[in-house]
């Protein structure tokens, strides 16, 4: 462990059905310069510098980040601060704002099926799997979405067009990398995280079905980081009870637990926008790599919630890099196969007719 200080199935409409992605469209539309592709593939996902972000990843496809704010007004403004931090660190604004209403974050009272359907829609259109970040009750909703993708509540989940905010009349997508048909149930996100989840939020009816699920993470995420705060009266994470609040994997997902210092405040953890504008804080955050011991922030580096921001930014950079690399490799394989197939067809046409 690292140490740092009721939804319903959506109704289906057909309005967005014509927007479906044909097989191979995403790879064909990926017009990256070969030199840029080489730079993307050469990146070390565990050590992505500020220069790497600005010079390379900024020109690559970026995964959609779904932000889920807490339940207390005005939690959406608090999560907007984190979105501004990500923008300041180099993440594209387009992949943070909801295409339907322009909002930075979603309510934890919404449908987990809707978000799961959006995740499938984003992946089909972008070719890179989304990430999900939740705060407080939004953290519980994030884990609930992972269970929805795992089929824990409904055997089928409709694809949800995020641009029109409507469910489509289908329950599967065309995988943008290999062209296979894939149901929404079973898809995964590349990175997920929750901070301050649990505790008092369990009294809300929309989260009752998460009572025995919250701390066990299903296989519908590659990497998950669970953050708790020492002495959090809202999330009920008290000193000496870490075993109760720790997250664990339910299968193959990689799960980390990070305990934030008692000086952190449950409500204000996502307030981080000023960090990106501070050169010293920015440099420390970009150099940060998670370890087994509590990281020490230099005396001349200060910043509100800097440890949480640094850890989440590390994972976002890492999975941005991994998804971009995966997409570039898939494109190169597909184009190589097309080239071989094209050459075979040309050769066959040149064969003399049999006597």
Secondary structure, 3 states (H helix, E strand, C coil): CEECCCCCCCCCCCCCHHHCCCCCHHHHCCCCCHHHHHHHHHCCCCCCCHHHHHHCHHHCCCCCEEEECCCCCCHHHHHHHHHHHHHHCCCCHHHCCCCCCCCCEECCCCCHHHHHHHHHHHHHHHCCCCEEEEECHHHHHHHHHHHHHCCCCCCCCCCEECCCCEECCCCEEECCCCCCEEECCCCCEEEEEEECCCHHHHHCHHHHHHCCCCCEECCCEEEEEEEEECCECCCCECCCCHHHHCCEECCCCEEEEEEECCCCCCCCCCCCHHHHHCHHHHHHHHHCCCCCCCCCCCCCCCCCCHHHHHHHHHHHHHHHHHHHHHHHHHHHHHHHHHHHHHHHHHHHHHCCCCC
